[in-house]
Amino acid sequence: MEWLDRINELTPDTPEDQAAIGYLKAHLLDQRSDHEGAIAAWAQAAEAKRSSFAKPFDVDRHDALIDGVIAAFSSERLRQLQTGSVDERRFNFIVGLPRSGSTLTGRLIGGDPALIDLGEHRTLASELVRQLNIIGGPYGSAFAKIDRSGAAAIFWAYSSELPEGGVFLDKYLENTFFLGLIWAAFPNARIIHTKRDRFDCLFSCYTKNFAMGNEWSYCLEDLAAYAEASDRLMDHWRHVLPPAMLIDSEYETMTQAPDLARRRLSLHAGLDPDTAAARGHQTGGIVRTASAKQIRDAVKPRDVSPYQAYKSLIQL
């Protein structure tokens, strides 16, 4: 227990330092199979991290945002917004919760040299926020005031930065909010929604000290509320978007049958599954997520649920 003894003797000055030390302690306890001790350490670390934010996550405000997006992008309004400005199958977007398999999904199809991995490309979100700020008012209601010219301008800003050739993969997970606008401008875009066992996904978020954002992940109640709101939004997109546009990428399938998952995902993305398989995990994409280490490892079958021991100790 030498390292744990040293950690316990530390006296961090700031909430950020308290959180960093707490997460380290929790992971060391986890490695020693002291699951109850690890849970307690994670809880303390999460509370310290939460206290470091200028504004805590607001469940009601987030729910209002989701409600606004759903109300703004009905089937009828999406048809009104559709510009058809880019009618090519060159644009692929991975969306979903953090720790749900977005990095693994990108690696499975990343072997095709035709694919240009944009990483977490935030241009779309930045331009949309700029327009929402011009409109003014709460974002939930401002979404409903975006017109066809506004939608076209958002995606002109997005696509004007990109090369003329190739197939693009955008892994900015918060594009989940913009799928209606994506369809309006890119009618043949493809969406890959990553999914994972609910407990495993949320617990993995809870036990990570994210470099930035994800303020909802440091409180169990906020975690559950955020996941429920995300499910509600994705159910809406499934209802209003063309069925061929969106597929689910299940973490459990990717980890147990990666070759099968690679073929299915590659075909959906307009890529050659055989080329992707031949090059395997060799991808030049940018990874800034908490899964960055995985990008260096080959995809192989693995234990699907590393958190089995915690399912009786915590409710999610």
Short mmCIF file of the C-alpha atoms (twelve columns), coordinates in Angstrom:
data_MODEL
# 
_entry.id   MODEL 
# 
loop_
_atom_site.group_PDB 
_atom_site.id 
_atom_site.type_symbol 
_atom_site.label_atom_id 
_atom_site.label_alt_id 
_atom_site.label_comp_id 
_atom_site.label_asym_id 
_atom_site.label_seq_id 
_atom_site.Cartn_x 
_atom_site.Cartn_y 
_atom_site.Cartn_z 
_atom_site.pdbx_PDB_model_num 
ATOM 1   C CA . MET A 1   0.000   0.000  0.000   1 
ATOM 2   C CA . GLU A 2   3.035   2.286  -0.294  1 
ATOM 3   C CA . TRP A 3   1.631   4.440  -3.097  1 
ATOM 4   C CA . LEU A 4   -1.728  4.761  -1.371  1 
ATOM 5   C CA . ASP A 5   0.005   5.835  1.828   1 
ATOM 6   C CA . ARG A 6   1.886   8.528  -0.067  1 
ATOM 7   C CA . ILE A 7   -1.303  9.725  -1.757  1 
ATOM 8   C CA . ASN A 8   -3.138  9.913  1.562   1 
ATOM 9   C CA . GLU A 9   -0.386  12.142 2.932   1 
ATOM 10  C CA . LEU A 10  -0.836  14.730 0.156   1 
ATOM 11  C CA . THR A 11  -2.638  17.982 0.946   1 
ATOM 12  C CA . PRO A 12  -3.823  19.473 -2.370  1 
ATOM 13  C CA . ASP A 13  -4.689  23.178 -2.363  1 
ATOM 14  C CA . THR A 14  -7.285  23.448 -5.150  1 
ATOM 15  C CA . PRO A 15  -10.412 21.452 -6.052  1 
ATOM 16  C CA . GLU A 16  -8.769  20.488 -9.357  1 
ATOM 17  C CA . ASP A 17  -5.777  19.018 -7.508  1 
ATOM 18  C CA . GLN A 18  -8.063  17.281 -5.001  1 
ATOM 19  C CA . ALA A 19  -9.949  15.722 -7.900  1 
ATOM 20  C CA . ALA A 20  -6.792  14.603 -9.721  1 
ATOM 21  C CA . ILE A 21  -5.417  12.927 -6.609  1 
ATOM 22  C CA . GLY A 22  -8.796  11.400 -5.811  1 
ATOM 23  C CA . TYR A 23  -9.115  9.803  -9.236  1 
ATOM 24  C CA . LEU A 24  -5.601  8.408  -8.972  1 
ATOM 25  C CA . LYS A 25  -6.401  6.939  -5.560  1 
ATOM 26  C CA . ALA A 26  -9.646  5.421  -6.842  1 
ATOM 27  C CA . HIS A 27  -7.941  3.724  -9.769  1 
ATOM 28  C CA . LEU A 28  -5.228  2.292  -7.525  1 
ATOM 29  C CA . LEU A 29  -7.900  0.888  -5.203  1 
ATOM 30  C CA . ASP A 30  -9.747  -0.502 -8.207  1 
ATOM 31  C CA . GLN A 31  -6.597  -2.293 -9.345  1 
ATOM 32  C CA . ARG A 32  -6.372  -3.870 -5.880  1 
ATOM 33  C CA . SER A 33  -10.026 -4.973 -6.134  1 
ATOM 34  C CA . ASP A 34  -10.986 -2.767 -3.179  1 
ATOM 35  C CA . HIS A 35  -14.249 -1.864 -4.871  1 
ATOM 36  C CA . GLU A 36  -15.934 -0.178 -1.917  1 
ATOM 37  C CA . GLY A 37  -12.823 1.924  -1.264  1 
ATOM 38  C CA . ALA A 38  -12.640 2.855  -4.967  1 
ATOM 39  C CA . ILE A 39  -16.300 3.931  -5.009  1 
ATOM 40  C CA . ALA A 40  -15.723 6.186  -1.982  1 
ATOM 41  C CA . ALA A 41  -12.617 7.715  -3.564  1 
ATOM 42  C CA . TRP A 42  -14.392 8.342  -6.877  1 
ATOM 43  C CA . ALA A 43  -17.278 10.011 -5.047  1 
ATOM 44  C CA . GLN A 44  -14.895 12.370 -3.237  1 
ATOM 45  C CA . ALA A 45  -12.994 13.112 -6.434  1 
ATOM 46  C CA . ALA A 46  -16.188 13.811 -8.363  1 
ATOM 47  C CA . GLU A 47  -17.448 16.163 -5.664  1 
ATOM 48  C CA . ALA A 48  -14.154 18.061 -5.719  1 
ATOM 49  C CA . LYS A 49  -14.267 18.333 -9.509  1 
ATOM 50  C CA . ARG A 50  -17.884 19.487 -9.396  1 
ATOM 51  C CA . SER A 51  -17.009 22.229 -6.924  1 
ATOM 52  C CA . SER A 52  -14.392 23.580 -9.325  1 
ATOM 53  C CA . PHE A 53  -16.961 24.628 -11.942 1 
ATOM 54  C CA . ALA A 54  -18.150 28.230 -12.040 1 
ATOM 55  C CA . LYS A 55  -21.649 26.930 -12.822 1 
ATOM 56  C CA . PRO A 56  -22.826 23.410 -11.970 1 
ATOM 57  C CA . PHE A 57  -24.765 21.397 -14.513 1 
ATOM 58  C CA . ASP A 58  -28.394 22.546 -14.642 1 
ATOM 59  C CA . VAL A 59  -30.713 19.601 -15.354 1 
ATOM 60  C CA . ASP A 60  -33.776 21.774 -15.946 1 
ATOM 61  C CA . ARG A 61  -31.953 24.044 -18.365 1 
ATOM 62  C CA . HIS A 62  -30.604 21.062 -20.285 1 
ATOM 63  C CA . ASP A 63  -34.055 19.463 -20.489 1 
ATOM 64  C CA . ALA A 64  -35.436 22.755 -21.817 1 
ATOM 65  C CA . LEU A 65  -32.734 22.761 -24.507 1 
ATOM 66  C CA . ILE A 66  -33.636 19.210 -25.545 1 
ATOM 67  C CA . ASP A 67  -37.336 20.130 -25.605 1 
ATOM 68  C CA . GLY A 68  -36.542 23.151 -27.776 1 
ATOM 69  C CA . VAL A 69  -34.558 21.111 -30.291 1 
ATOM 70  C CA . ILE A 70  -37.291 18.484 -30.529 1 
ATOM 71  C CA . ALA A 71  -39.998 21.121 -30.974 1 
ATOM 72  C CA . ALA A 72  -37.970 23.072 -33.559 1 
ATOM 73  C CA . PHE A 73  -37.168 20.154 -35.830 1 
ATOM 74  C CA . SER A 74  -40.405 18.413 -36.678 1 
ATOM 75  C CA . SER A 75  -40.637 16.404 -39.905 1 
ATOM 76  C CA . GLU A 76  -42.511 19.263 -41.589 1 
ATOM 77  C CA . ARG A 77  -39.999 21.927 -40.592 1 
ATOM 78  C CA . LEU A 78  -37.056 19.782 -41.637 1 
ATOM 79  C CA . ARG A 79  -38.528 19.581 -45.129 1 
ATOM 80  C CA . GLN A 80  -38.832 23.366 -45.162 1 
ATOM 81  C CA . LEU A 81  -35.205 23.791 -44.111 1 
ATOM 82  C CA . GLN A 82  -33.759 21.327 -46.576 1 
ATOM 83  C CA . THR A 83  -31.369 23.089 -48.927 1 
ATOM 84  C CA . GLY A 84  -30.009 20.081 -50.774 1 
ATOM 85  C CA . SER A 85  -26.841 22.119 -51.166 1 
ATOM 86  C CA . VAL A 86  -24.540 19.124 -50.928 1 
ATOM 87  C CA . ASP A 87  -25.900 15.896 -52.360 1 
ATOM 88  C CA . GLU A 88  -22.898 13.649 -51.843 1 
ATOM 89  C CA . ARG A 89  -22.261 10.778 -49.461 1 
ATOM 90  C CA . ARG A 90  -19.038 12.296 -48.228 1 
ATOM 91  C CA . PHE A 91  -20.070 13.277 -44.720 1 
ATOM 92  C CA . ASN A 92  -20.186 10.901 -41.763 1 
ATOM 93  C CA . PHE A 93  -20.915 11.957 -38.210 1 
ATOM 94  C CA . ILE A 94  -20.371 9.867  -35.073 1 
ATOM 95  C CA . VAL A 95  -22.639 10.910 -32.205 1 
ATOM 96  C CA . GLY A 96  -23.468 9.484  -28.784 1 
ATOM 97  C CA . LEU A 97  -22.451 9.715  -25.162 1 
ATOM 98  C CA . PRO A 98  -18.790 9.866  -24.148 1 
ATOM 99  C CA . ARG A 99  -17.306 6.447  -23.356 1 
ATOM 100 C CA . SER A 100 -19.857 4.747  -25.615 1 
ATOM 101 C CA . GLY A 101 -17.410 3.585  -28.290 1 
ATOM 102 C CA . SER A 102 -16.852 6.551  -30.615 1 
ATOM 103 C CA . THR A 103 -13.076 6.095  -30.682 1 
ATOM 104 C CA . LEU A 104 -13.425 2.370  -31.314 1 
ATOM 105 C CA . THR A 105 -15.940 3.013  -34.096 1 
ATOM 106 C CA . GLY A 106 -13.548 5.420  -35.776 1 
ATOM 107 C CA . ARG A 107 -10.715 2.907  -35.554 1 
ATOM 108 C CA . LEU A 108 -12.757 0.124  -37.105 1 
ATOM 109 C CA . ILE A 109 -13.425 2.085  -40.288 1 
ATOM 110 C CA . GLY A 110 -10.307 4.260  -40.174 1 
ATOM 111 C CA . GLY A 111 -8.161  1.896  -42.205 1 
ATOM 112 C CA . ASP A 112 -9.692  2.995  -45.509 1 
ATOM 113 C CA . PRO A 113 -7.324  5.626  -46.985 1 
ATOM 114 C CA . ALA A 114 -10.320 7.375  -48.563 1 
ATOM 115 C CA . LEU A 115 -11.456 8.396  -45.079 1 
ATOM 116 C CA . ILE A 116 -10.376 11.782 -43.766 1 
ATOM 117 C CA . ASP A 117 -10.755 11.691 -39.984 1 
ATOM 118 C CA . LEU A 118 -11.557 15.210 -38.800 1 
ATOM 119 C CA . GLY A 119 -11.517 14.259 -35.125 1 
ATOM 120 C CA . GLU A 120 -13.807 16.423 -33.004 1 
ATOM 121 C CA . HIS A 121 -14.519 19.028 -35.673 1 
ATOM 122 C CA . ARG A 122 -16.278 21.900 -33.895 1 
ATOM 123 C CA . THR A 123 -16.812 24.306 -36.794 1 
ATOM 124 C CA . LEU A 124 -20.455 23.348 -37.228 1 
ATOM 125 C CA . ALA A 125 -21.222 23.915 -33.556 1 
ATOM 126 C CA . SER A 126 -19.287 27.197 -33.436 1 
ATOM 127 C CA . GLU A 127 -21.111 28.643 -36.451 1 
ATOM 128 C CA . LEU A 128 -24.468 27.501 -35.118 1 
ATOM 129 C CA . VAL A 129 -23.798 29.119 -31.731 1 
ATOM 130 C CA . ARG A 130 -22.833 32.326 -33.516 1 
ATOM 131 C CA . GLN A 131 -26.161 32.379 -35.336 1 
ATOM 132 C CA . LEU A 132 -28.134 31.511 -32.215 1 
ATOM 133 C CA . ASN A 133 -26.469 34.412 -30.415 1 
ATOM 134 C CA . ILE A 134 -27.494 36.745 -33.248 1 
ATOM 135 C CA . ILE A 135 -31.084 35.513 -32.980 1 
ATOM 136 C CA . GLY A 136 -30.977 35.993 -29.220 1 
ATOM 137 C CA . GLY A 137 -32.918 34.460 -26.363 1 
ATOM 138 C CA . PRO A 138 -32.635 30.966 -24.899 1 
ATOM 139 C CA . TYR A 139 -31.111 28.474 -27.315 1 
ATOM 140 C CA . GLY A 140 -34.097 26.167 -26.887 1 
ATOM 141 C CA . SER A 141 -36.387 28.734 -28.516 1 
ATOM 142 C CA . ALA A 142 -33.783 30.228 -30.878 1 
ATOM 143 C CA . PHE A 143 -33.457 26.934 -32.768 1 
ATOM 144 C CA . ALA A 144 -36.993 27.432 -34.080 1 
ATOM 145 C CA . LYS A 145 -35.983 30.756 -35.706 1 
ATOM 146 C CA . ILE A 146 -33.210 29.398 -37.915 1 
ATOM 147 C CA . ASP A 147 -34.353 29.669 -41.537 1 
ATOM 148 C CA . ARG A 148 -33.189 27.965 -44.729 1 
ATOM 149 C CA . SER A 149 -30.581 30.627 -45.490 1 
ATOM 150 C CA . GLY A 150 -29.252 30.310 -41.951 1 
ATOM 151 C CA . ALA A 151 -28.961 26.541 -42.288 1 
ATOM 152 C CA . ALA A 152 -27.154 26.926 -45.608 1 
ATOM 153 C CA . ALA A 153 -24.738 29.460 -44.100 1 
ATOM 154 C CA . ILE A 154 -23.912 27.134 -41.202 1 
ATOM 155 C CA . PHE A 155 -22.897 24.342 -43.516 1 
ATOM 156 C CA . TRP A 156 -21.136 26.570 -46.009 1 
ATOM 157 C CA . ALA A 157 -18.882 27.586 -43.127 1 
ATOM 158 C CA . TYR A 158 -18.440 23.909 -42.272 1 
ATOM 159 C CA . SER A 159 -17.740 22.515 -45.734 1 
ATOM 160 C CA . SER A 160 -15.642 25.421 -47.028 1 
ATOM 161 C CA . GLU A 161 -12.774 24.371 -44.736 1 
ATOM 162 C CA . LEU A 162 -12.622 20.828 -46.097 1 
ATOM 163 C CA . PRO A 163 -10.666 19.335 -49.024 1 
ATOM 164 C CA . GLU A 164 -12.531 18.697 -52.279 1 
ATOM 165 C CA . GLY A 165 -11.910 14.942 -52.266 1 
ATOM 166 C CA . GLY A 166 -12.310 12.153 -49.757 1 
ATOM 167 C CA . VAL A 167 -14.892 10.903 -47.281 1 
ATOM 168 C CA . PHE A 168 -15.093 12.794 -43.996 1 
ATOM 169 C CA . LEU A 169 -15.582 11.473 -40.478 1 
ATOM 170 C CA . ASP A 170 -16.585 14.000 -37.812 1 
ATOM 171 C CA . LYS A 171 -16.459 12.643 -34.238 1 
ATOM 172 C CA . TYR A 172 -17.731 15.672 -32.338 1 
ATOM 173 C CA . LEU A 173 -20.302 13.901 -30.154 1 
ATOM 174 C CA . GLU A 174 -22.402 17.000 -29.472 1 
ATOM 175 C CA . ASN A 175 -23.407 17.076 -33.127 1 
ATOM 176 C CA . THR A 176 -26.288 15.024 -31.702 1 
ATOM 177 C CA . PHE A 177 -28.078 18.353 -31.216 1 
ATOM 178 C CA . PHE A 178 -27.694 19.288 -34.890 1 
ATOM 179 C CA . LEU A 179 -28.744 16.151 -36.767 1 
ATOM 180 C CA . GLY A 180 -31.796 17.873 -38.222 1 
ATOM 181 C CA . LEU A 181 -29.661 20.676 -39.637 1 
ATOM 182 C CA . ILE A 182 -27.137 18.145 -40.906 1 
ATOM 183 C CA . TRP A 183 -29.857 16.405 -42.888 1 
ATOM 184 C CA . ALA A 184 -31.171 19.728 -44.187 1 
ATOM 185 C CA . ALA A 185 -27.814 20.637 -45.734 1 
ATOM 186 C CA . PHE A 186 -26.322 17.188 -46.411 1 
ATOM 187 C CA . PRO A 187 -29.273 14.977 -47.460 1 
ATOM 188 C CA . ASN A 188 -27.050 11.952 -48.001 1 
ATOM 189 C CA . ALA A 189 -24.908 12.308 -44.893 1 
ATOM 190 C CA . ARG A 190 -24.590 9.235  -42.702 1 
ATOM 191 C CA . ILE A 191 -24.956 9.189  -38.924 1 
ATOM 192 C CA . ILE A 192 -23.390 6.559  -36.658 1 
ATOM 193 C CA . HIS A 193 -24.828 6.565  -33.152 1 
ATOM 194 C CA . THR A 194 -22.596 4.790  -30.642 1 
ATOM 195 C CA . LYS A 195 -24.293 2.789  -27.904 1 
ATOM 196 C CA . ARG A 196 -23.035 0.862  -24.888 1 
ATOM 197 C CA . ASP A 197 -24.546 -0.952 -21.926 1 
ATOM 198 C CA . ARG A 198 -26.105 1.848  -19.887 1 
ATOM 199 C CA . PHE A 199 -24.325 1.088  -16.611 1 
ATOM 200 C CA . ASP A 200 -20.935 0.545  -18.250 1 
ATOM 201 C CA . CYS A 201 -21.181 3.772  -20.242 1 
ATOM 202 C CA . LEU A 202 -22.311 5.976  -17.361 1 
ATOM 203 C CA . PHE A 203 -19.993 4.417  -14.804 1 
ATOM 204 C CA . SER A 204 -17.069 4.861  -17.187 1 
ATOM 205 C CA . CYS A 205 -18.003 8.555  -17.478 1 
ATOM 206 C CA . TYR A 206 -18.316 8.876  -13.706 1 
ATOM 207 C CA . THR A 207 -14.851 7.441  -13.113 1 
ATOM 208 C CA . LYS A 208 -13.069 9.713  -15.617 1 
ATOM 209 C CA . ASN A 209 -11.487 13.056 -14.864 1 
ATOM 210 C CA . PHE A 210 -12.294 14.727 -18.182 1 
ATOM 211 C CA . ALA A 211 -9.936  17.464 -19.301 1 
ATOM 212 C CA . MET A 212 -12.839 19.794 -20.052 1 
ATOM 213 C CA . GLY A 213 -16.629 19.886 -20.215 1 
ATOM 214 C CA . ASN A 214 -18.999 17.047 -19.340 1 
ATOM 215 C CA . GLU A 215 -20.038 18.797 -16.135 1 
ATOM 216 C CA . TRP A 216 -22.986 16.405 -15.882 1 
ATOM 217 C CA . SER A 217 -20.668 13.422 -15.336 1 
ATOM 218 C CA . TYR A 218 -19.623 14.265 -11.768 1 
ATOM 219 C CA . CYS A 219 -22.983 13.625 -10.062 1 
ATOM 220 C CA . LEU A 220 -24.923 10.365 -10.268 1 
ATOM 221 C CA . GLU A 221 -28.301 12.141 -10.525 1 
ATOM 222 C CA . ASP A 222 -27.016 14.445 -13.267 1 
ATOM 223 C CA . LEU A 223 -25.548 11.459 -15.107 1 
ATOM 224 C CA . ALA A 224 -28.879 9.667  -15.181 1 
ATOM 225 C CA . ALA A 225 -30.782 12.796 -16.215 1 
ATOM 226 C CA . TYR A 226 -28.345 13.593 -19.022 1 
ATOM 227 C CA . ALA A 227 -28.540 10.039 -20.370 1 
ATOM 228 C CA . GLU A 228 -32.337 10.071 -20.312 1 
ATOM 229 C CA . ALA A 229 -32.418 13.391 -22.175 1 
ATOM 230 C CA . SER A 230 -29.945 12.046 -24.758 1 
ATOM 231 C CA . ASP A 231 -32.123 8.973  -25.298 1 
ATOM 232 C CA . ARG A 232 -35.160 11.206 -25.758 1 
ATOM 233 C CA . LEU A 233 -33.388 13.306 -28.381 1 
ATOM 234 C CA . MET A 234 -32.120 10.275 -30.303 1 
ATOM 235 C CA . ASP A 235 -35.613 8.751  -30.283 1 
ATOM 236 C CA . HIS A 236 -36.826 11.972 -31.904 1 
ATOM 237 C CA . TRP A 237 -34.168 11.864 -34.622 1 
ATOM 238 C CA . ARG A 238 -35.029 8.243  -35.385 1 
ATOM 239 C CA . HIS A 239 -38.618 9.335  -35.871 1 
ATOM 240 C CA . VAL A 240 -38.001 12.297 -38.199 1 
ATOM 241 C CA . LEU A 241 -34.827 11.389 -40.139 1 
ATOM 242 C CA . PRO A 242 -34.696 8.981  -43.101 1 
ATOM 243 C CA . PRO A 243 -34.179 5.407  -41.811 1 
ATOM 244 C CA . ALA A 244 -31.170 4.838  -44.076 1 
ATOM 245 C CA . MET A 245 -29.343 7.827  -42.620 1 
ATOM 246 C CA . LEU A 246 -28.749 6.554  -39.087 1 
ATOM 247 C CA . ILE A 247 -27.455 3.295  -37.653 1 
ATOM 248 C CA . ASP A 248 -26.380 2.242  -34.172 1 
ATOM 249 C CA . SER A 249 -22.841 1.104  -33.440 1 
ATOM 250 C CA . GLU A 250 -23.017 -1.147 -30.384 1 
ATOM 251 C CA . TYR A 251 -19.915 -1.314 -28.230 1 
ATOM 252 C CA . GLU A 252 -20.586 -4.920 -27.255 1 
ATOM 253 C CA . THR A 253 -20.701 -6.016 -30.907 1 
ATOM 254 C CA . MET A 254 -17.538 -4.082 -31.743 1 
ATOM 255 C CA . THR A 255 -15.621 -5.705 -28.900 1 
ATOM 256 C CA . GLN A 256 -16.909 -9.249 -29.477 1 
ATOM 257 C CA . ALA A 257 -17.123 -9.317 -33.279 1 
ATOM 258 C CA . PRO A 258 -14.975 -6.443 -34.617 1 
ATOM 259 C CA . ASP A 259 -14.768 -7.782 -38.188 1 
ATOM 260 C CA . LEU A 260 -18.544 -8.023 -38.488 1 
ATOM 261 C CA . ALA A 261 -18.964 -4.543 -37.013 1 
ATOM 262 C CA . ARG A 262 -16.287 -3.104 -39.325 1 
ATOM 263 C CA . ARG A 263 -18.028 -4.401 -42.449 1 
ATOM 264 C CA . ARG A 264 -21.414 -3.058 -41.387 1 
ATOM 265 C CA . LEU A 265 -20.070 0.362  -40.400 1 
ATOM 266 C CA . SER A 266 -17.863 0.711  -43.482 1 
ATOM 267 C CA . LEU A 267 -20.720 -0.039 -45.860 1 
ATOM 268 C CA . HIS A 268 -22.916 2.496  -44.081 1 
ATOM 269 C CA . ALA A 269 -20.169 5.128  -44.353 1 
ATOM 270 C CA . GLY A 270 -19.602 4.498  -48.063 1 
ATOM 271 C CA . LEU A 271 -16.186 2.914  -47.501 1 
ATOM 272 C CA . ASP A 272 -14.558 -0.321 -48.623 1 
ATOM 273 C CA . PRO A 273 -14.755 -2.779 -45.687 1 
ATOM 274 C CA . ASP A 274 -12.013 -4.989 -47.133 1 
ATOM 275 C CA . THR A 275 -9.578  -2.088 -47.339 1 
ATOM 276 C CA . ALA A 276 -10.447 -1.017 -43.813 1 
ATOM 277 C CA . ALA A 277 -9.931  -4.583 -42.577 1 
ATOM 278 C CA . ALA A 278 -6.566  -4.938 -44.326 1 
ATOM 279 C CA . ARG A 279 -5.172  -1.848 -42.620 1 
ATOM 280 C CA . GLY A 280 -6.929  -2.537 -39.332 1 
ATOM 281 C CA . HIS A 281 -6.495  0.154  -36.704 1 
ATOM 282 C CA . GLN A 282 -3.996  2.196  -38.737 1 
ATOM 283 C CA . THR A 283 -5.648  5.571  -38.787 1 
ATOM 284 C CA . GLY A 284 -4.260  9.052  -38.831 1 
ATOM 285 C CA . GLY A 285 -7.278  10.603 -37.177 1 
ATOM 286 C CA . ILE A 286 -7.157  13.050 -34.313 1 
ATOM 287 C CA . VAL A 287 -8.282  11.757 -30.917 1 
ATOM 288 C CA . ARG A 288 -8.820  14.140 -28.011 1 
ATOM 289 C CA . THR A 289 -11.246 11.997 -26.028 1 
ATOM 290 C CA . ALA A 290 -10.595 10.029 -22.849 1 
ATOM 291 C CA . SER A 291 -10.020 7.002  -25.118 1 
ATOM 292 C CA . ALA A 292 -6.937  8.446  -26.807 1 
ATOM 293 C CA . LYS A 293 -4.703  5.570  -25.639 1 
ATOM 294 C CA . GLN A 294 -6.886  3.041  -27.457 1 
ATOM 295 C CA . ILE A 295 -5.976  4.515  -30.830 1 
ATOM 296 C CA . ARG A 296 -2.545  2.848  -30.590 1 
ATOM 297 C CA . ASP A 297 -3.906  -0.646 -29.944 1 
ATOM 298 C CA . ALA A 298 -5.272  -3.168 -32.403 1 
ATOM 299 C CA . VAL A 299 -8.990  -3.902 -32.185 1 
ATOM 300 C CA . LYS A 300 -9.482  -7.314 -30.645 1 
ATOM 301 C CA . PRO A 301 -12.214 -9.130 -28.711 1 
ATOM 302 C CA . ARG A 302 -12.199 -8.079 -25.065 1 
ATOM 303 C CA . ASP A 303 -14.100 -8.230 -21.814 1 
ATOM 304 C CA . VAL A 304 -17.344 -6.394 -22.505 1 
ATOM 305 C CA . SER A 305 -18.139 -5.320 -18.934 1 
ATOM 306 C CA . PRO A 306 -15.116 -4.397 -16.812 1 
ATOM 307 C CA . TYR A 307 -17.412 -2.905 -14.156 1 
ATOM 308 C CA . GLN A 308 -19.362 -5.981 -13.105 1 
ATOM 309 C CA . ALA A 309 -18.112 -5.765 -9.520  1 
ATOM 310 C CA . TYR A 310 -19.615 -2.280 -9.108  1 
ATOM 311 C CA . LYS A 311 -23.151 -2.998 -10.263 1 
ATOM 312 C CA . SER A 312 -24.243 -4.015 -6.786  1 
ATOM 313 C CA . LEU A 313 -22.553 -1.011 -5.150  1 
ATOM 314 C CA . ILE A 314 -23.923 1.927  -7.127  1 
ATOM 315 C CA . GLN A 315 -27.195 2.820  -8.827  1 
ATOM 316 C CA . LEU A 316 -27.172 4.293  -12.324 1 
# 
